[in-house]
Amino acid sequence: LTLSLAALAISTWSLTSASAHGVGFQKGKTYAGPTSGFGIGGGLGFGAAVEHGITDNIGLGLDLGYTSFSEDFFGTASFDYSLFAALVAGSYHFSPNEKFDPFLKLGVGYFNWDATYTVNGKEMETPFGTAAAYASGVGFTGQIGARYELSPLLNGRLTVGYPFYLAAGIDFTFGGEGKRSGSSTSDHSNAGEVAPGSTNAYTL
């Protein structure tokens, strides 16, 4: 999955970066893309995230994630856990309209745990104490992270927090105001004027 994401990022960046400049996080932009990383218990996880800019600093989004891990005891018994999480989160972006976009994310959601207890290859009833430690229900999430704009259409994302302790993702970008780095209001100030020194009149 990581290699596929990297190949997709490189190919998309090659197609778009030559014709436009980065614009960073801004009001009206939507980010959406896959996530992979290490979840609770150290297991591999994957998911997806979407976020919409409601102001130039604040975004609101939805995260989906799945992870699983196992605990072995003396080679004869094991606990196998899996977690599916659906979270609604708000983010504060510290450097809007910049390619490097650090942010803080806080949210709430539903955590659905599944636990299987196996002894000598045979599934048994899960002991109450262990199951209770990973009970399903409503919970909170917190993450710190950053995006880096590879092109106007593609961003790399890295976060640490919960339920993924360390995660990386690729975000595709939609919408936004279309501002470009280094643009100036003077680009439009001469609209309709005749270019000085020109033999034939034309408008800029």
Steps between C-alpha positions, in 0.01 A plus 500: 500500500780742589681436171175548308433831673853618428473408132166678476641810670801517268296456183237755598763749615680466167182580308398804703794670668649646184195718427399638842624594844389394847214672676490327839201453729218747444128549541292300253760234423425132555768238566427128461722196483619166643694447823732222619708464814543338840197480727445422866686187606754552224291338229487623144199708413337670204216738437397824335456864594310796360516862617337823385630849577225703666738792564861564401612345831226252594399177331229244571530140392426131527758226566450126451755247621555129554782330690566161662758342728564184703629413847657155546541315830751215537442392139172329584248782543447825313269799498424646156355849492363715220377858514285699260468871573282769344588849622383857450781747567584867482848623408685824558756587231786720616636608159219549248593572138843340543628176349603369843179472703535395869172435682338380822197269478245415772190287454241256626374177349398138539758226565383148417719229657498129422698251709570129442657268757676188368654211698698231317342609173144481634288812543371544855274742678686827559580561868296791633793697638688511172193580291405783735841663450412552135129574525318653207341840533532873451847642550728791420792545265789741481772541238778734407630497148586683184431499128747590230363610165667305223284665236170695490319166479707281729625516861705272722373463858668378822333475844562363849221439749206264548377252375801496264817567699686578178330536164573627152260584222447658161233769464341608174380861498169631367354849483646804671538858388775420250756738652862442402819569691661824388181636342430869531197719474695701244438217254151639450559871562586576137203325345370697207803733472692555176854366516747793485725523191281262305431562131165326525278547801423188698380425851691314771 
